[in-house]
Amino acid sequence: MNGYRTYAHPLYKHLLTYKHKLISRCSSSSNPKVTYTGNVTLDVTPHLRMVHPHEYRTGILTSQLGSKDGTWPVYRVMMDAAAAADDDVDDDVDFSDENPIRKNNGKENPELLLKMHQIMTRLRVMDEILELAQRQGRLSFYMQSRGEEAIHIGSGSALSLSDAVFGQYREQGVLLWRGFTLEQVTDQCFSNERDLGRGRQMPIHYGSKALNFHTISSPLATQLPHAVGAAYFMYMKHSRGGESKGCSICYFGEGAASEGDFHAAMNFAATLVGRCPMIFFCRNNGYAISTPVTDQYSSHSDGIVGRAPGYGMPAIRVDGNDVLAVHRATLAARELALEKNTPVLIEAMTYRVAHHSTSDDSTQYRSKMELEDWSQPKFDPLSRFEEYLVRNEEIIESGISLDFEQVRSQERKSVLDAMAKSEKKKPPSIDTMFTDVYAEKPPHLIEQEESLHRHLASLDK
């Protein structure tokens, strides 16, 4: 499986008619809807509700969540760029003590809201600078997250360090939220002696044992069965009196949901209900590299979230460009996963504004008009959040001064400083080629290492 190959597909017919059917165009607030890539129009709901399989069969989507056609609605907090919707959540979801974004009185915590904005800004600035560094030949490869930052920070801020994270390859914001430093990021991308992976991986394949973030693997969907196994292990360890309880969360794209490993993992988790505290987090950004959703699953299906009832697990669909909605949905999913030891599926609807990677040219398969539409402030996750912060009553009452340009300027300086330091560091020692696999080196590795050193010594003569 070549996860990074660029395909020179022609523009698809649904993009040629884009000017007649503008993707992501929202309807009036009295009947909120949103249209995503592939001309999929979905109802929007302010109700945070994990839908269980038995509820799905009884028609809860239409009876209580406002779906007009029985499809899963999109949960949203910031109903438009100017204001947030009133909280309308299940009675059994607590947004006070357990929610880091809320104070004990139920009001929003201005300091943590601003931290979310800072890390979202850091992620965007970091992506911009490191992609430019690749274009300059200073890095071999890079992948941006532009347009998807709310997914990283919204979900990451709802997790605990006891939760094991399995990323696909576009979750660097989750790592940043957990405390991964900019210099650790640039060390990995430059594959220097301080790279935690010792230069063995291509750029953006991060991992951190200290932050409970499993190392990225290039092939799609391989992390899904691993995450199920980790969840089962965590359940078993806790049930036997081990360390504090946590869950596993596995991020993947809607394209990865076409892989066999996705279905194997879903079925594996389904058979472990009551013993598998896990969150399946699907980032549906409309494209699997160049393949649009119209070529990934039937137009008669209900995306990825519609598969949850068949596997007997609860699920929710959320606006992936609404950082508060993602946060609350992830918090509720984690609470349910830990309480019932059950897998939960989240489908976050978003759009990948950047190219798939520096090896991709997305103009070959999507129109300029589509890209410009999704880049508007009313859809951009960072712009939407900034507009929300400006109008947030708690921030206004606290007297906190908001200077978004200053935050961006500070983060830009921090990224450039980290990159400058990482570029000056030496490459990893060649001896690290033979470490970290076995507790004790077996004879064949010792022989290979000695042979390599003899060969290198002969070149110096």
C-alpha positions in Angstrom: 0.0 0.0 0.0 1.6 3.3 -1.1 -0.1 5.9 1.1 1.8 8.8 -0.4 1.6 8.3 -4.1 0.2 11.1 -6.2 -2.4 10.1 -8.8 -3.0 12.4 -11.8 -6.7 12.0 -12.0 -8.7 14.3 -14.2 -11.3 16.6 -12.6 -14.4 14.7 -11.7 -17.8 15.6 -13.1 -19.1 16.7 -9.8 -16.4 19.3 -9.6 -17.0 20.5 -13.2 -20.6 21.4 -12.1 -19.4 23.0 -8.9 -20.5 26.5 -9.8 -24.1 25.2 -9.8 -23.8 23.3 -6.6 -21.4 25.0 -4.2 -20.0 22.6 -1.8 -20.1 23.5 2.0 -22.8 26.1 1.4 -24.9 26.5 4.6 -28.6 27.1 4.7 -30.5 29.5 6.9 -30.2 29.2 10.6 -33.9 28.3 10.9 -33.3 25.1 9.0 -29.5 24.5 9.3 -27.9 22.2 6.8 -24.4 21.9 5.4 -23.1 20.4 2.2 -19.8 18.5 2.0 -17.7 17.1 -0.8 -19.6 14.8 -3.0 -22.8 16.9 -2.8 -23.7 15.3 0.6 -26.2 17.7 2.4 -26.6 17.0 6.1 -28.8 18.4 8.8 -27.1 20.3 11.6 -28.0 19.7 15.3 -27.1 21.4 18.5 -27.9 18.2 20.4 -25.0 16.2 21.7 -26.2 12.6 21.7 -24.3 9.4 21.4 -26.7 7.2 19.4 -26.8 3.5 20.4 -27.7 0.8 18.0 -31.1 0.1 19.6 -31.9 3.8 19.4 -30.9 4.0 15.8 -33.4 1.2 15.0 -36.2 3.0 16.7 -35.7 6.1 14.5 -34.1 8.5 17.0 -32.3 10.5 14.3 -35.6 11.8 13.0 -37.6 11.8 16.2 -35.2 13.6 18.5 -32.1 14.8 16.5 -33.9 16.7 13.7 -32.8 14.7 10.8 -35.3 15.1 7.9 -34.2 12.1 5.9 -32.9 9.6 8.6 -29.2 10.4 7.9 -26.9 11.1 10.9 -27.0 14.9 11.6 -23.9 16.9 12.2 -23.4 18.0 15.8 -22.3 21.7 16.0 -21.7 24.2 18.8 -20.7 27.3 16.8 -23.8 27.4 14.7 -22.3 30.3 12.6 -19.2 32.4 12.6 -20.8 35.1 14.8 -22.2 33.1 17.7 -22.4 29.8 19.4 -25.5 27.8 19.9 -27.0 27.3 23.4 -25.8 24.2 25.1 -28.2 21.4 24.4 -26.8 18.1 25.6 -27.9 14.8 27.2 -28.7 15.0 30.9 -26.1 12.3 31.6 -23.2 14.2 30.0 -21.4 16.4 32.6 -19.7 19.5 31.4 -18.5 20.8 34.7 -15.7 19.1 36.7 -14.8 16.5 34.1 -14.5 19.0 31.2 -11.2 20.9 31.2 -12.9 23.7 29.1 -15.5 24.3 31.9 -15.0 25.8 35.3 -16.9 24.3 38.3 -19.8 26.7 37.8 -20.3 25.3 34.3 -18.9 28.4 32.5 -16.2 28.2 30.0 -12.6 28.5 31.1 -11.0 31.5 29.3 -7.5 30.4 29.9 -8.0 27.0 28.3 -10.0 28.4 25.4 -7.0 30.6 24.7 -4.6 27.7 25.0 -6.7 25.9 22.4 -6.4 28.9 20.1 -2.6 29.1 20.7 -2.0 25.5 19.9 -4.3 25.7 16.8 -2.2 28.7 15.7 1.0 26.9 16.4 -0.1 24.0 14.3 -1.0 26.1 11.4 2.2 28.2 11.5 4.3 25.2 11.9 2.7 23.5 8.9 3.2 26.5 6.7 6.9 26.9 7.6 7.8 23.3 7.4 6.1 22.9 4.1 8.1 25.8 2.7 11.2 24.2 4.2 10.5 21.1 2.1 10.0 23.2 -1.0 13.4 24.7 -0.4 15.0 21.3 -0.3 15.7 21.3 3.5 13.2 18.5 4.2 12.5 15.5 2.1 8.7 15.4 2.8 5.9 17.0 4.7 2.1 16.9 5.3 0.0 19.8 6.4 -3.2 19.8 8.4 -4.7 23.1 7.2 -8.4 23.0 7.6 -8.4 20.1 10.1 -6.8 21.8 13.1 -10.1 21.8 15.1 -10.1 18.0 15.0 -6.6 17.8 16.6 -7.1 20.3 19.3 -10.7 19.6 20.0 -10.1 15.9 20.5 -6.7 16.1 22.1 -8.0 18.5 24.8 -10.7 16.0 25.8 -8.2 13.2 26.4 -6.0 12.2 29.3 -2.3 11.2 29.1 -3.5 7.8 30.3 -5.2 7.4 26.9 -3.2 5.7 24.2 -3.2 7.6 20.9 -2.8 5.8 17.5 -2.6 8.4 14.7 -2.7 7.9 11.0 -0.3 10.7 9.8 -2.2 14.0 10.2 -2.5 14.3 14.0 0.5 16.3 15.0 -1.7 18.8 16.8 -2.7 16.1 19.3 1.0 15.7 20.1 1.5 19.4 20.4 -1.4 19.6 22.9 0.1 16.8 24.9 3.4 18.7 25.3 5.5 17.6 22.3 7.8 20.5 21.7 8.4 22.3 18.4 12.1 21.3 18.6 11.0 17.6 18.9 8.9 18.1 15.8 11.7 19.6 13.8 14.3 17.1 15.2 12.1 14.3 13.7 11.5 16.1 10.4 15.3 16.7 10.0 16.1 13.1 11.2 19.0 14.3 13.5 20.6 12.8 16.5 17.9 14.1 18.8 15.1 12.5 16.7 13.2 10.1 19.0 13.0 7.7 16.0 16.8 7.9 15.5 16.3 8.9 11.8 14.7 5.7 10.8 11.4 7.2 9.7 10.5 9.7 7.0 9.3 13.1 8.2 6.0 13.5 10.1 6.2 9.9 11.5 6.2 11.0 15.1 6.0 8.9 18.2 6.4 9.5 21.9 6.4 6.9 24.6 6.3 9.6 27.3 3.2 11.1 25.8 1.5 7.7 25.1 1.5 8.4 21.3 2.3 5.3 19.2 4.7 5.9 16.3 3.1 6.7 13.0 3.1 3.9 10.3 2.9 4.8 6.6 0.5 2.0 5.4 -3.1 2.9 5.9 -5.3 1.4 8.6 -2.6 -0.8 10.1 -3.0 1.1 13.4 -6.7 0.2 13.8 -6.4 -3.4 14.9 -3.4 -2.4 17.1 -5.6 0.2 18.8 -8.2 -2.4 19.6 -5.7 -4.7 21.1 -4.3 -1.8 23.2 -7.8 -1.0 24.5 -8.3 -4.7 25.5 -5.0 -4.7 27.2 -5.7 -1.5 29.1 -9.1 -3.0 30.2 -7.4 -6.2 31.4 -4.6 -4.4 33.2 -7.0 -2.1 35.0 -9.5 -4.9 35.9 -6.6 -6.8 37.6 -5.8 -3.8 39.8 -3.3 -2.2 37.5 -2.7 1.5 36.6 -5.4 4.1 36.3 -8.1 3.5 33.7 -7.7 4.9 30.2 -9.0 4.2 26.7 -7.3 4.0 23.3 -8.2 6.4 20.5 -7.4 5.7 16.8 -7.5 8.3 14.1 -8.1 7.4 10.5 -9.4 9.0 7.3 -12.5 8.0 5.4 -10.2 6.5 2.8 -8.7 4.2 5.4 -12.2 3.0 6.2 -12.1 1.3 2.8 -9.3 -1.0 3.9 -9.8 -4.4 5.3 -8.1 -3.6 8.5 -10.9 -1.1 9.3 -13.6 -3.8 9.2 -11.4 -6.3 11.0 -10.8 -3.8 13.8 -14.5 -2.8 14.0 -15.5 -6.4 14.3 -12.7 -7.2 16.7 -13.8 -4.4 18.9 -17.5 -5.3 18.6 -16.8 -8.8 19.9 -15.0 -7.3 22.9 -17.9 -5.0 24.0 -17.7 -4.7 27.7 -13.9 -5.2 27.5 -12.8 -2.6 24.9 -12.7 1.1 26.0 -11.9 2.7 22.6 -12.7 5.6 20.3 -12.7 5.1 16.6 -12.1 8.7 15.3 -12.8 9.1 11.5 -11.5 12.3 9.9 -13.7 12.6 6.8 -12.1 15.3 4.8 -13.6 14.4 1.4 -10.6 12.9 -0.3 -8.4 9.8 0.1 -5.4 11.5 -1.5 -7.1 12.2 -4.9 -10.1 9.8 -4.6 -13.3 11.7 -3.6 -15.9 10.2 -1.3 -18.1 9.6 -4.4 -15.7 6.9 -5.4 -15.2 5.5 -1.9 -18.7 4.6 -0.8 -22.2 4.5 -2.2 -24.2 7.7 -2.3 -27.0 5.6 -0.7 -24.9 5.0 2.4 -24.5 7.4 5.3 -20.8 8.0 5.3 -18.7 6.2 7.9 -20.9 6.8 10.9 -23.7 4.8 9.3 -21.6 1.7 9.7 -21.6 1.8 13.5 -25.1 0.2 14.1 -24.1 -2.8 12.0 -21.2 -3.4 14.4 -23.3 -2.7 17.4 -21.5 0.3 18.7 -22.7 3.9 19.6 -21.7 6.8 17.4 -21.9 10.5 16.7 -21.2 12.7 13.7 -19.7 16.1 14.4 -18.6 19.3 12.7 -14.9 18.7 12.4 -14.3 22.4 11.8 -15.9 23.3 15.2 -13.3 22.9 17.9 -15.8 23.0 20.7 -18.1 20.5 19.1 -15.2 18.1 18.6 -14.1 18.6 22.1 -17.5 17.9 23.6 -18.1 14.9 21.4 -14.8 13.4 22.2 -15.3 14.0 25.9 -18.7 12.3 25.8 -17.3 9.4 23.7 -14.4 8.9 26.2 -16.8 9.0 29.1 -19.0 6.3 27.5 -16.1 4.2 26.5 -14.7 4.1 30.0 -18.0 3.7 31.7 -19.2 0.8 29.5 -15.9 -0.5 28.3 -17.3 -0.2 24.8 -16.0 1.1 21.4 -17.4 4.3 20.2 -17.3 5.8 16.6 -16.9 9.5 15.9 -17.1 10.8 12.3 -15.8 14.4 12.1 -16.8 16.1 8.9 -14.1 18.5 7.6 -12.2 19.5 4.5 -8.5 19.2 3.7 -7.5 22.6 2.4 -3.9 21.7 1.9 -2.5 19.3 -0.7 -2.4 15.7 0.6 1.3 16.0 1.0 4.3 17.7 -0.6 4.2 14.9 -3.2 0.6 15.8 -4.2 -0.9 18.4 -6.6 -4.5 18.7 -5.6 -5.3 21.0 -8.6 -5.4 17.8 -10.7 -8.5 16.5 -9.0 -10.4 19.4 -7.4 -11.4 22.9 -8.6 -10.1 26.3 -7.6 -13.6 27.3 -6.8 -14.1 24.4 -4.3 -10.9 25.3 -2.5 -11.6 29.0 -2.3 -15.1 28.2 -0.9 -13.7 26.1 1.9 -11.0 28.6 2.7 -13.5 31.3 3.6 -13.4 32.4 7.3 -16.9 31.1 7.9 -15.7 27.5 7.3 -12.0 27.8 8.3 -11.7 26.3 11.8 -9.2 28.8 13.2 -11.1 31.8 11.9 -14.4 30.5 13.3 -12.8 30.0 16.7 -11.3 33.4 16.7 -14.7 35.0 15.9 -16.2 32.9 18.8 -13.5 34.1 21.2 -14.1 37.7 20.3 -17.7 37.4 21.3 -17.2 35.0 24.3 -18.8 36.5 27.4 -16.3 35.0 29.8 -13.4 36.4 27.9 -15.0 39.8 27.7 -15.8 39.8 31.4 -12.3 38.7 32.3 -10.8 41.7 30.5 -8.3 39.5 28.6 -6.9 41.3 25.6 -7.0 39.3 22.3 -4.2 39.9 19.8 -4.3 37.0 17.3 -1.6 38.5 15.1 0.8 38.7 18.1 0.1 35.1 18.9 0.8 34.1 15.3 4.0 36.2 15.3 5.3 34.6 18.5 4.5 31.1 17.2 6.2 31.9 13.9 9.4 32.9 15.8 9.3 29.8 18.0 9.0 27.5 14.9 11.9 29.3 13.1 14.0 29.1 16.3 13.3 25.3 16.6 14.1 24.7 13.0 17.3 26.6 13.1 18.5 24.5 16.1 17.5 21.2 14.6 19.3 21.9 11.3 22.6 22.4 13.2 22.4 19.0 14.9 24.4 16.0 13.7 22.7 13.0 12.1 22.1 9.9 14.3 25.1 7.7 15.0 25.4 4.8 12.5 25.5 2.5 15.5 21.8 3.2 16.1 21.0 1.1 13.0 21.5 -2.0 15.1 19.7 -1.0 18.4 16.2 -0.9 19.8 14.9 -4.2 18.3 16.3 -6.8 20.7 17.1 -6.5 24.4 20.5 -8.2 23.5 21.9 -8.1 20.1 21.8 -11.5 18.4 24.9 -12.8 16.6 23.7 -12.0 13.1 23.3 -8.3 14.0 26.7 -8.2 15.7 28.2 -9.7 12.6 26.5 -7.1 10.3 27.6 -4.2 12.5 31.2 -5.3 12.6 31.1 -5.8 8.8 29.8 -2.3 8.3 32.5 -0.8 10.5 35.2 -2.7 8.6 33.8 -1.4 5.3 33.7 2.2 6.5 37.2 1.9 7.9 38.4 0.7 4.5 37.0 3.8 2.8 39.1 6.0 5.0 42.4 4.5 3.9 
